[in-house]
Amino acid sequence: MSFIHSNLSGTSPSPDFVLAVTQKSINASLKHRLYRSSKDQELIWFGYGDNGQPKEYDFLTMRFRAGNTNFFDIPEGARVKENKVLENYQKAGFIQLIRLKPGIPRVKNLAMLPPVIKFGTDSEILYTLLFEEFTVITLRGEGPSAQLEYSRQPLTGIYQVKVKAGLKFINIDADPATNKNNSSFSLNGQGQNRYILRQLVADSSKAQIISLPGIDAIGAGSVQEKRLQTLYINLMQKNMIVLGTVALEQDPPPTIVNIGTTRYTVPTPRTSTNLPLKDVTFFINHFKGDKPLPQPADDSRSGFSSLNFACSVGSGAAVRPASLSWDWIEPKVGKIQADGVLAIRKDAFLNWLSDLVAPFFRRICLQPSCTVESGWSMTYDLKFAEAGDSQQFKIIPKRTYPDGFNCVMALAYQGESSDSCFQVYSWGNLECRYSVASEIYIKDNKIKFYTNVNVWLHINFDSGVTEGNFAKYVIEQVFDLHVNAYGKIQLQRQPTIISDKSETYDVSFWTKLISFGRFDDLLDLQKKFKAGYYDSLINNLDGIEKGLNGAAAMIFPGGNSFVFKDVQFSEGLDLVAHIVHADPDNNTNAN
């Protein structure tokens, strides 16, 4: 799979999130699961009815008619004249027993088998029903010379039943004991966050058999063949092919607030910090290179088809199938043979990132408060407090720089304060402008925060003026993005680069003299503030790192079904990861 050209923002409509897996990888996973799973054996008994025509019997009736003797005690190839039990079944009218077990034939190389599913146009698939065992046991001949013959599925030319079916989503119950069709449940201990579990399955209700295997022991158009056709559809329903499961988050139930005698209903805030999936649809994409394949004509091309799950996040807006103009497929990614990709649209990821880091940046967005008072002497005071919750990164049009980084988000803040005072023999004023300008850059597997923080002071005492950027820092912090096997985004912090560009101040002799040293006291106070502020900036970066890697870290959906290999930004700046199907025999639960 290739994500270099992934640009979900450029599609119409624009899904927030897409999981795409190749037809080839789906079939490899299905074959592996079917090979390891055990299906129930099906036994279909046929005997002569009262009208002398073949008729289906259940096992107990056939056994009763045969004197309650055990059919399976009869050896293969036995003749009636040599076996009393077989004689009993001949008298009971036994004709044939069809014994089959759906699954994967015991072949040496699973790759030699035909695909279990093949994607057609829109929501149509061609499903191939395979059998671990398919044996027809027939009583041939008449009278004492009649013989029990076995006809088995050959090792080459295995039996295949091809069924055309649609795909559809169904809601399933997380707790089978409640026996509900449409359920909501708690996930990962989030009490008020309710989820609906939705599965994409083959729609057997409108299934149509396209081709049947030629079995010599079963005549074309016979009662046995017609019965098998019904059984094949039933087996498809019983052993339903599940192509994907998605947990959709519902809005938490509203909170009732009593104010006086009035009751108000208010939205309940979410407790999750991740990207909640709100709606899902699917579409089939047929591509090879840059050439669309509207309908794969043969098996050599159908392997390039992909199944795409498109989701909306957060807003709850309905999502529709998208039309992609790029190819997910590539032969190999370095040493990774990927089965699919997981892509998050640029804006969806950046909005999540903004919400997560905003509290840390609000801590350095401060509102100054200047005070100048007179008494026996002129008193200057400067304090800072957090400016509030309005500061937020905003998505901006992309700007690309020579180093390859793309500026995608920006935050700008400025707080101002001033005060002045006049007394008989002196006059003074104090003015402060505090500003923060921060930008977020992304490229490859890196996120960079580039932040300018500046404290400008103007101090005047009887026309003795000192002003300048007494605290000015430029902070550059780069994080490397990684993903663990279970889909959790992890950030590795590179060394922080902090440039101190603060200006030095030079107080004149006259100012020192007429202020009786109070000017020096104020500037000493700013030195202490500057030193403490430097420490707070470092602590803020520590907080961002812990926040991004802690409980609020982003976790890609699908950690139980896929193993995640790598993560990076595409040319369209979607966040995309390569995935491979998880080993179904590995019971490690990622979430």
Backbone hydrogen bonds, N-H to C=O, Kabsch-Sander energy under -0.5 kcal/mol:
donor,donor_aa,acceptor,acceptor_aa,energy
2,S,328,W,-4.2
6,S,3,F,-1.6
10,G,7,N,-1.5
11,T,8,L,-1.3
16,D,311,C,-1.5
17,F,311,C,-1.6
18,V,343,A,-2.8
19,L,309,F,-2.2
20,A,18,V,-0.5
20,A,341,V,-2.7
21,V,307,L,-2.2
22,T,339,D,-2.2
23,Q,305,S,-2.8
24,K,303,G,-0.8
26,I,22,T,-2.2
27,N,23,Q,-2.3
28,A,24,K,-2.0
29,S,25,S,-2.4
30,L,26,I,-2.8
31,K,27,N,-2.7
32,H,28,A,-1.9
33,R,29,S,-2.6
34,L,30,L,-3.0
35,Y,31,K,-2.4
36,R,32,H,-1.8
37,S,33,R,-1.7
39,K,37,S,-0.5
42,E,100,L,-3.5
44,I,98,I,-2.2
45,W,57,Y,-0.9
46,F,96,Q,-2.6
47,G,55,K,-2.8
48,Y,93,G,-1.9
49,G,53,Q,-2.8
52,G,49,G,-1.7
55,K,47,G,-2.6
57,Y,45,W,-2.3
62,M,58,D,-2.2
63,R,59,F,-2.4
64,F,60,L,-2.4
65,R,61,T,-2.6
66,A,62,M,-1.2
67,G,64,F,-1.8
68,N,63,R,-2.8
69,T,63,R,-0.6
69,T,66,A,-0.7
71,F,69,T,-0.7
73,D,70,N,-1.7
74,I,71,F,-1.8
77,G,148,L,-1.5
78,A,75,P,-1.7
80,V,146,A,-2.3
81,K,144,P,-2.3
82,E,79,R,-1.3
83,N,79,R,-0.9
83,N,80,V,-0.8
87,E,83,N,-1.7
88,N,84,K,-2.0
89,Y,85,V,-1.9
90,Q,86,L,-2.1
91,K,87,E,-2.2
92,A,88,N,-1.6
93,G,90,Q,-1.3
94,F,89,Y,-2.7
95,I,46,F,-2.8
96,Q,46,F,-1.8
97,L,137,I,-2.7
98,I,44,I,-2.6
99,R,97,L,-0.6
99,R,135,T,-3.1
100,L,42,E,-2.3
100,L,98,I,-0.6
101,K,133,E,-2.7
103,G,130,L,-1.9
107,V,105,P,-2.4
110,L,108,K,-0.5
112,M,109,N,-1.6
113,L,110,L,-1.6
118,K,126,L,-1.3
120,G,124,E,-3.0
124,E,121,T,-1.9
125,I,165,A,-3.0
126,L,118,K,-2.6
127,Y,125,I,-0.6
127,Y,163,V,-3.6
128,T,116,V,-3.1
129,L,127,Y,-0.6
129,L,161,V,-3.2
130,L,128,T,-0.6
132,E,101,K,-2.2
133,E,101,K,-1.6
135,T,99,R,-3.2
136,V,151,S,-2.8
137,I,97,L,-3.3
137,I,135,T,-0.5
138,T,136,V,-0.6
138,T,149,E,-2.5
139,L,95,I,-2.1
140,R,138,T,-0.8
140,R,147,Q,-3.0
145,S,142,E,-0.8
146,A,143,G,-1.7
147,Q,140,R,-2.6
148,L,78,A,-2.7
149,E,138,T,-3.1
149,E,147,Q,-0.7
151,S,136,V,-2.4
152,R,150,Y,-0.5
153,Q,134,F,-1.4
161,V,129,L,-1.8
162,K,160,Q,-0.5
162,K,211,S,-1.7
163,V,127,Y,-3.4
163,V,161,V,-0.5
164,K,208,Q,-3.3
165,A,125,I,-2.4
166,G,203,D,-1.0
167,L,123,S,-1.1
168,K,201,V,-2.2
170,I,199,Q,-2.5
172,I,197,L,-2.6
178,T,175,D,-1.9
179,N,175,D,-0.6
179,N,176,P,-0.9
183,S,181,N,-0.5
185,F,195,Y,-1.4
187,L,190,Q,-0.5
187,L,193,N,-0.6
190,Q,187,L,-1.7
191,G,189,G,-1.2
194,R,192,Q,-0.8
195,Y,185,F,-1.6
196,I,248,L,-2.6
197,L,172,I,-0.6
198,R,196,I,-0.6
198,R,246,V,-3.1
199,Q,170,I,-3.0
200,L,244,G,-2.7
201,V,168,K,-2.8
201,V,199,Q,-0.6
202,A,241,I,-1.4
203,D,166,G,-3.1
204,S,202,A,-1.2
206,K,203,D,-0.8
207,A,204,S,-1.6
208,Q,164,K,-2.5
210,I,162,K,-3.4
211,S,162,K,-1.4
215,I,213,P,-0.8
216,D,214,G,-0.6
218,I,215,I,-1.8
219,G,217,A,-0.5
222,S,219,G,-1.8
226,K,222,S,-2.2
227,R,223,V,-2.2
228,L,224,Q,-2.2
229,Q,225,E,-2.0
230,T,226,K,-1.5
231,L,227,R,-2.1
232,Y,228,L,-2.8
233,I,229,Q,-1.5
234,N,230,T,-2.2
235,L,231,L,-3.0
236,M,232,Y,-1.7
237,Q,233,I,-1.8
238,K,234,N,-3.1
239,N,235,L,-3.0
240,M,237,Q,-0.8
240,M,238,K,-0.6
242,V,240,M,-0.6
243,L,200,L,-3.1
243,L,241,I,-0.6
244,G,200,L,-0.8
246,V,198,R,-3.3
248,L,196,I,-3.1
248,L,246,V,-0.7
249,E,277,L,-2.9
250,Q,194,R,-3.5
255,T,266,V,-3.0
257,V,255,T,-0.6
257,V,264,Y,-3.2
259,I,257,V,-0.6
259,I,262,T,-3.0
260,G,258,N,-0.5
262,T,259,I,-2.0
264,Y,257,V,-3.3
266,V,255,T,-2.7
266,V,264,Y,-0.6
278,K,312,S,-3.0
279,D,312,S,-1.1
281,T,310,A,-2.3
283,F,308,N,-2.0
285,N,306,S,-2.6
287,F,285,N,-0.7
287,F,304,F,-0.9
288,K,291,K,-1.7
291,K,288,K,-1.9
293,L,286,H,-2.6
301,R,298,D,-1.2
302,S,298,D,-1.9
303,G,299,D,-0.9
304,F,301,R,-2.0
305,S,302,S,-1.9
306,S,285,N,-2.3
307,L,21,V,-3.0
308,N,283,F,-2.6
308,N,306,S,-0.5
309,F,19,L,-3.1
310,A,281,T,-2.2
310,A,308,N,-0.6
311,C,17,F,-2.9
312,S,279,D,-1.9
314,G,276,P,-2.1
315,S,313,V,-2.8
324,L,322,A,-0.6
328,W,326,W,-0.5
333,V,336,I,-2.9
334,G,332,K,-0.7
336,I,333,V,-3.1
337,Q,335,K,-0.5
338,A,336,I,-0.9
339,D,579,I,-2.7
340,G,579,I,-1.6
341,V,20,A,-2.2
342,L,577,A,-2.2
343,A,18,V,-3.2
344,I,575,L,-2.6
345,R,16,D,-2.9
349,F,345,R,-2.2
350,L,346,K,-2.7
351,N,347,D,-2.4
352,W,348,A,-1.6
353,L,349,F,-2.6
354,S,350,L,-2.8
355,D,351,N,-2.2
356,L,352,W,-1.8
357,V,353,L,-2.4
358,A,354,S,-2.0
360,F,357,V,-0.8
361,F,357,V,-1.8
362,R,358,A,-2.2
363,R,359,P,-0.8
364,I,361,F,-1.1
365,C,362,R,-0.8
366,L,364,I,-1.1
367,Q,385,A,-3.7
369,S,383,K,-2.2
371,T,381,D,-2.6
373,E,379,T,-2.7
375,G,377,S,-1.0
379,T,373,E,-3.9
381,D,371,T,-2.5
383,K,369,S,-2.0
385,A,367,Q,-1.4
387,A,365,C,-2.7
394,K,410,A,-2.6
396,I,408,V,-2.5
399,R,407,C,-1.6
401,Y,405,F,-2.4
404,G,401,Y,-2.6
406,N,442,I,-2.0
407,C,399,R,-3.2
407,C,405,F,-0.5
408,V,406,N,-0.5
408,V,440,I,-2.6
409,M,440,I,-1.3
410,A,394,K,-2.0
411,L,438,S,-2.9
413,Y,436,V,-2.6
415,G,434,Y,-3.2
417,S,432,C,-2.0
419,D,430,L,-2.3
421,C,428,G,-2.9
423,Q,426,S,-3.0
428,G,421,C,-2.5
429,N,460,N,-1.7
430,L,419,D,-3.1
431,E,458,H,-2.4
432,C,417,S,-2.9
433,R,456,W,-2.4
434,Y,415,G,-3.3
435,S,454,N,-2.5
436,V,413,Y,-2.6
437,A,452,N,-2.5
438,S,411,L,-2.8
439,E,450,Y,-2.3
440,I,409,M,-2.2
441,Y,448,K,-2.9
442,I,406,N,-2.0
443,K,446,K,-1.8
446,K,443,K,-3.3
447,I,479,F,-2.3
448,K,441,Y,-3.1
449,F,477,Q,-3.0
450,Y,439,E,-2.6
450,Y,448,K,-0.5
451,T,449,F,-0.5
451,T,475,I,-2.8
452,N,437,A,-3.1
453,V,473,Y,-2.6
454,N,435,S,-2.5
455,V,471,A,-2.7
456,W,433,R,-3.0
456,W,454,N,-0.5
457,L,468,G,-2.5
458,H,431,E,-2.7
459,I,466,T,-2.9
460,N,429,N,-2.5
461,F,464,G,-1.7
462,D,427,W,-3.5
464,G,461,F,-1.5
465,V,463,S,-1.0
466,T,459,I,-2.5
468,G,457,L,-1.9
470,F,455,V,-0.8
470,F,468,G,-1.5
471,A,455,V,-1.3
473,Y,453,V,-2.9
474,V,499,S,-2.1
475,I,451,T,-3.1
476,E,497,I,-3.0
477,Q,449,F,-2.6
479,F,447,I,-3.1
480,D,492,Q,-2.8
481,L,445,N,-4.0
482,H,490,Q,-2.8
484,N,488,K,-1.9
487,G,484,N,-2.0
489,I,487,G,-0.5
489,I,554,M,-3.0
490,Q,482,H,-3.0
492,Q,480,D,-2.6
493,R,491,L,-0.6
494,Q,478,V,-2.7
497,I,476,E,-2.4
498,I,496,T,-0.6
499,S,474,V,-3.1
499,S,497,I,-0.5
500,D,498,I,-0.6
501,K,472,K,-2.5
501,K,499,S,-0.9
503,E,469,N,-3.1
512,K,508,S,-2.1
513,L,509,F,-2.4
514,I,510,W,-2.6
515,S,511,T,-1.7
516,F,513,L,-1.1
517,G,512,K,-1.5
518,R,515,S,-2.2
521,D,517,G,-1.7
522,L,518,R,-1.8
523,L,519,F,-2.0
524,D,520,D,-2.4
525,L,521,D,-1.7
526,Q,522,L,-1.6
527,K,523,L,-1.7
528,K,524,D,-1.9
529,F,525,L,-2.2
530,K,526,Q,-2.5
531,A,527,K,-2.2
532,G,528,K,-2.4
533,Y,529,F,-2.6
534,Y,530,K,-1.9
535,D,531,A,-1.5
536,S,532,G,-1.8
537,L,533,Y,-2.0
538,I,534,Y,-1.7
539,N,535,D,-2.5
540,N,536,S,-2.1
541,L,537,L,-1.8
542,D,538,I,-2.0
543,G,539,N,-2.1
544,I,540,N,-2.1
545,E,541,L,-2.2
546,K,542,D,-2.4
547,G,543,G,-2.5
548,L,544,I,-2.6
549,N,545,E,-1.6
550,G,546,K,-1.3
553,A,550,G,-1.9
556,F,487,G,-3.2
561,S,558,G,-1.1
562,F,558,G,-2.5
563,V,580,V,-3.2
564,F,485,A,-1.8
565,K,578,H,-2.6
566,D,578,H,-0.7
568,Q,576,V,-2.2
569,F,444,D,-3.7
570,S,574,D,-2.3
571,E,4,I,-2.6
572,G,6,S,-1.0
573,L,570,S,-1.7
574,D,6,S,-0.7
575,L,344,I,-2.0
576,V,568,Q,-2.9
576,V,574,D,-0.7
577,A,342,L,-2.3
578,H,566,D,-0.9
579,I,340,G,-2.3
580,V,563,V,-2.0
582,A,561,S,-2.9
586,N,583,D,-2.0
587,N,585,D,-0.7
590,A,588,T,-0.6
